Amino acid sequence: VLSLCCEACKKVTFRVPSELGADTLVGRVDLKECLQSAEFISSTDGNFKILEDGSVYTTSALSLSAQKKTFTILLKDIQEQVQKKIHVSLVEEEKKKTRHARDTILKRTKRRWGPIPSVMIENALGPFPLQIQQVQSDTAQNYTIFYSASGPGIDQDPKGLFYIERETGNIFATRAVDREQYPSFQIICFATTPDGYSPEVPLVHTIRIEDDNDNAPYFTQDLFEFCVPENSKPGVVVGKVIAEDRDEPYTLHTTLKYRIVSQNPPITPAFSLHGDTGVISVLLPQLDRELVPSYTLLVEVRDMAGQPFGLCTTGTVVVKIEDTNDNAPSFKQIQYETRVEENRVSVEILRVSVVDLDEPGSPGSGAVYEIIRGNDDQAFEITTDKNTNEGILCVVKGLDYESAKQRVLVIGVNNEAPYLLAPHSQQLSQSTCSVTVHVLDVDEGPVFKPCLLRLDVKECEDIGTAIGRYVAEDPETGNSEGIRYRIPPGQCNWINIDDKSGEVRTVKVLDRDIGEMRRGQCNITVLAIDRNGKTGTGTIQVCIVPGNKNFPRIAQTDYIMCRDRKPICLTAQDGDEAPYSTPFVYRITDRNLASMWKISQHNDNSVYLSPKGDIPFGIYDIPVSVMDNGGKVGENNIRVNLCDCVTPTECDGRTRQLGGGNVTLGLWGILAMILGSLLLLLILITICGCCGRGVMHRQVTDDCANHNLIISNTEAPGEEVMDHNIIPLQSTCDQGGYGVKTGDQQTFEMVKGRGHTLESVKGVGHQTLGSVKEGGGQPMMDTCRYSYSEWHNFTHPRLGEKVHLCRQDEEQKHSEDYLLSYNYEGKGSLAGSVGCCSDQHEEEALDFLDQLEPKFRTLAETCIKR
C-alpha cells in the first residue's frame, strides 16, 4: 500500500469555444514545472486526456453548458511516493461582433503555420547561428503568440543544435551537421498565448540535411580471391568486386564506376572488369595453369559516375587458375622384369612410375593403374601409392611353376579425373608398359581339391556315421601317398578325419536345437602333411540338414460344441522343417467313435471335426492320430464337450459320460431317470406279484394266471400278514410305504395317512427288475416273460421320450405331465387286501374257485390251467 503525499501544484485556465469537437487540443500544461518525473498522468474528467508533453485533448464532442468547467490533472511518482494536482478551468471565450454580409471583405490569406520541410546543407560553413526556417501562426493577428519547440536537436540529443525565437518563430542552426550521422530532424513547434492557451495544434516540422560528397567509396574486402579453371572460354564469370559509399543513395555521390588499373604478370590482359557491376570475366582464350598459375589485379572504384573530380579507392584481386586434366600421364619405362616364387601370396613384386605435368596431388595428376592383359586368372593386382603416385604390382593368388614358368602382363595408366582436351591440341592414346614375371620353382606342400568341401549331414544321425572323404594331393607327383590328415584343435567338435584315408565321420549327434548347432553349419579347417613336413590346408563346411525328429501335435485338445454343432478346427504343429512337416494326415483311431465323428480337410495343417449325425449330448474323448509328411505319427486325445447350449459360456460342467467318451447328464436328467426307474419298478413288482414263481397245479393261463381273485368292494388297507415267509424288501416307514417279498411274489403298499409323490420315492430307493428276478428262482417266473416283453416294448420308448424331454427342459414343464401327487382317500375296507398274499404251496387255498357262480366261471377258466 502506497501512501502518497498529495498537494495542489497550480491552477491553469484555458479559454475555449462553447462547442468542442472530439480530439480537439484545449491547451498545454507544463507538467515538469509541477513534478519532474511523473510516472502516472490522469484526468478526473473522462472527457479529457493528457499527453506526456502536457497537451490536453478532448476525448469526445463537448458542449460547455455553463460558462466555466473545471477538472483536475493528477501526477504521481510511485517511487518517490509523491502526488501532485493541477486544477484546470475552461472558460468560454467571448464572442466577437458579427459583421453583416455586405460589410464582409473577402481576402485570400496564406496559411503560414504549416511550412514546407526545411533544408540544411551538410557541413555548412556558416556563419552561425544560421537561419533555416520561420514558423508563424495566423492567430497572431488576434492574440499575442509565443513560439517554442522541442525534439531532437533542441532539448534532445544532439541538444542545442537548433533553437526558435520566442516572438518571431525563426528557427536557427548553431553549428554544422554530418548527414551520415543525422540525416534529418523532426521537431515539434508550439504557438501559445501568454495565459497558456494554444490556438494552434502543435506543428511537427522536419529539417532535412542535404548530402555533401564528403565520403569516398570503399571496397567491402581488403583482398578479393577468385578461381577459374584453366582453358576457360572468354566471357566466363570469374567473380564480382563490391564497393560501398556512405553518401546519400541514388545520387551522383554514390554512383560508382570500376576499372582494372594493372595486371601482374604484365602480359596480355587475361580478364575484363564491368564498370557498373564490378563483375570480372575471362578475356584471354587460353589460360594455361602450367604457364601462369595465378594473376593479381589492381582495381579502382570512383564515385560521381567515374568523373575525374569524383572520390576513388583501389583494391586487390587475386585470380587463381585451377588445374584441369589436360596432360595425360606416361610411363617412365616401357618394359619391366621381375621374379617371384610359386605359391607366394600377397607379396609385392614390382613398382612402376609415371610422369604427369598436372598439379601434383590433384585428381588430374593422380594415377590409376590397371592390368590390361595377362591376368585372366586374377592372380595379380596393382594399386597406387598415394604418396609417390607409383603403381604397386602384387601377387594375390599363388602361381604354379608346373603350369607356367613366366607370365607377361600389360599395364595401362589413367588419371582420377577424366582427360580434357585443351584447345588446339590432339587426343593422346593411353600410355602402357609390359611386365615379364618369372616364376621360381619351390618344393610345395599338399593341396586340397577342392579347397572348400561342403558335407551335408542329416539331423540326429548316429555317432560315427561316415559323411564323406577329404583328401589332398602333392602338386609335384599328383597323388596322395604319404599324406596324413588332422583337424587342429579349437574348432567345432562335430567330426573327425581319418589320418590316412581322409574319411570324415561324426563324433556326436548333430541336432539343430542344441547350443552351437543352432546355426546349422560350421567351417572346420583340415591340415594335410606330407613326408617332408610340408603342410596344406583345406576347409570342410558341415551343414546339418533338418530331419524328421518331432511328432506332430495338436495344439488345442479341449473344445465345446453347442447345439448348432459347428465343426471344430484342429490344427497340428511340428517342430521339423519341410519336407518333414506339412501336409498332415488326420485319422480317428477308435472305430466306434469314427462311426460317430468325421474329419474333413481344411488346409495342409488343419482339419474340421464334426459329428456324423444326431449323437447324444455329452463329453467325448476322441483319439486322433496325426501323421506328418515324413511318416511320423503323433497320437492326440481330443476332448469335445457336446453341450446343449447356444454359446460355449452356457456350459457349466454338468455333464455325463456317453459312448466311448464321458457324457454327463444334467440334474433334471438324472432325476427323470431315477423317477422313470421307480415307475418301471412299480410296474414290474405289480406284474411279478401277479405272475408268481411257484408251480401251479391249477389250469391257469400263462398270462399271470397265478393271481387270486378276492371279493373286495372297499379301499381299506389289507390285513396284516404275519407269516414267517414274508421278509421286508426295504424299510420305508419314514416315507409312508414299504415293499415286501412273499416267496416269489412282491407287493408295494401305501400306509394309511401318507401321501406319496415320485419325489418321496426317490429318497427311498428303487427295486430293479434284476432284484425281482433274483428273489425266487421258481419255474413260474418264466410264464410272465412274454407278457412283460410286450409291456416293455410298449412302455420303454415312451418312458425314454419323457426322460429326454425332462432333461432338456430346466423349467420342468414336461415333468408336470407325470409327476403327480396322490392324497389319502379315506379309511380302508374290512374285506382285506386285493394282493396275492397266499402261500403258493397251499393249493387248497384255491378251492373257492370251484364254488364260484356261473358269471365268474368264464373269468376262472381264463386263470386256471386246464
Secondary structure as GFF3:
##gff-version 3
##sequence-region A 1 866
A	DSSP	beta_strand	5	16	.	.	.	ID=ss1
A	DSSP	beta_strand	19	20	.	.	.	ID=ss2
A	DSSP	beta_strand	25	28	.	.	.	ID=ss3
A	DSSP	beta_strand	40	43	.	.	.	ID=ss4
A	DSSP	beta_strand	48	50	.	.	.	ID=ss5
A	DSSP	beta_strand	55	58	.	.	.	ID=ss6
A	DSSP	beta_strand	62	63	.	.	.	ID=ss7
A	DSSP	beta_strand	68	77	.	.	.	ID=ss8
A	DSSP	beta_strand	82	92	.	.	.	ID=ss9
A	DSSP	three_ten_helix	101	103	.	.	.	ID=ss10
A	DSSP	beta_strand	118	121	.	.	.	ID=ss11
A	DSSP	beta_strand	130	134	.	.	.	ID=ss12
A	DSSP	three_ten_helix	138	141	.	.	.	ID=ss13
A	DSSP	beta_strand	146	150	.	.	.	ID=ss14
A	DSSP	beta_strand	162	164	.	.	.	ID=ss15
A	DSSP	beta_strand	170	173	.	.	.	ID=ss16
A	DSSP	beta_strand	184	192	.	.	.	ID=ss17
A	DSSP	beta_strand	203	210	.	.	.	ID=ss18
A	DSSP	beta_strand	218	219	.	.	.	ID=ss19
A	DSSP	beta_strand	223	229	.	.	.	ID=ss20
A	DSSP	beta_strand	237	240	.	.	.	ID=ss21
A	DSSP	beta_strand	243	244	.	.	.	ID=ss22
A	DSSP	three_ten_helix	252	254	.	.	.	ID=ss23
A	DSSP	beta_strand	257	264	.	.	.	ID=ss24
A	DSSP	beta_strand	271	273	.	.	.	ID=ss25
A	DSSP	beta_strand	279	282	.	.	.	ID=ss26
A	DSSP	beta_strand	294	302	.	.	.	ID=ss27
A	DSSP	three_ten_helix	304	306	.	.	.	ID=ss28
A	DSSP	beta_strand	312	322	.	.	.	ID=ss29
A	DSSP	beta_strand	330	331	.	.	.	ID=ss30
A	DSSP	beta_strand	335	341	.	.	.	ID=ss31
A	DSSP	beta_strand	347	352	.	.	.	ID=ss32
A	DSSP	beta_strand	354	355	.	.	.	ID=ss33
A	DSSP	beta_strand	367	373	.	.	.	ID=ss34
A	DSSP	beta_strand	380	384	.	.	.	ID=ss35
A	DSSP	beta_strand	391	395	.	.	.	ID=ss36
A	DSSP	beta_strand	406	415	.	.	.	ID=ss37
A	DSSP	beta_strand	432	440	.	.	.	ID=ss38
A	DSSP	beta_strand	447	448	.	.	.	ID=ss39
A	DSSP	beta_strand	452	458	.	.	.	ID=ss40
A	DSSP	beta_strand	466	469	.	.	.	ID=ss41
A	DSSP	beta_strand	472	473	.	.	.	ID=ss42
A	DSSP	beta_strand	484	486	.	.	.	ID=ss43
A	DSSP	beta_strand	495	497	.	.	.	ID=ss44
A	DSSP	beta_strand	503	506	.	.	.	ID=ss45
A	DSSP	three_ten_helix	515	519	.	.	.	ID=ss46
A	DSSP	beta_strand	521	529	.	.	.	ID=ss47
A	DSSP	beta_strand	535	545	.	.	.	ID=ss48
A	DSSP	beta_strand	553	554	.	.	.	ID=ss49
A	DSSP	beta_strand	558	561	.	.	.	ID=ss50
A	DSSP	beta_strand	568	573	.	.	.	ID=ss51
A	DSSP	beta_strand	585	588	.	.	.	ID=ss52
A	DSSP	alpha_helix	591	596	.	.	.	ID=ss53
A	DSSP	beta_strand	597	601	.	.	.	ID=ss54
A	DSSP	beta_strand	606	611	.	.	.	ID=ss55
A	DSSP	beta_strand	618	627	.	.	.	ID=ss56
A	DSSP	beta_strand	633	642	.	.	.	ID=ss57
A	DSSP	three_ten_helix	648	650	.	.	.	ID=ss58
A	DSSP	alpha_helix	667	691	.	.	.	ID=ss59
A	DSSP	beta_strand	726	730	.	.	.	ID=ss60
A	DSSP	three_ten_helix	733	735	.	.	.	ID=ss61
A	DSSP	beta_strand	737	742	.	.	.	ID=ss62
A	DSSP	beta_strand	745	750	.	.	.	ID=ss63
A	DSSP	alpha_helix	758	764	.	.	.	ID=ss64
A	DSSP	alpha_helix	769	775	.	.	.	ID=ss65
A	DSSP	three_ten_helix	779	784	.	.	.	ID=ss66
A	DSSP	alpha_helix	785	808	.	.	.	ID=ss67
A	DSSP	three_ten_helix	814	817	.	.	.	ID=ss68
A	DSSP	three_ten_helix	843	851	.	.	.	ID=ss69
A	DSSP	alpha_helix	854	863	.	.	.	ID=ss70
###
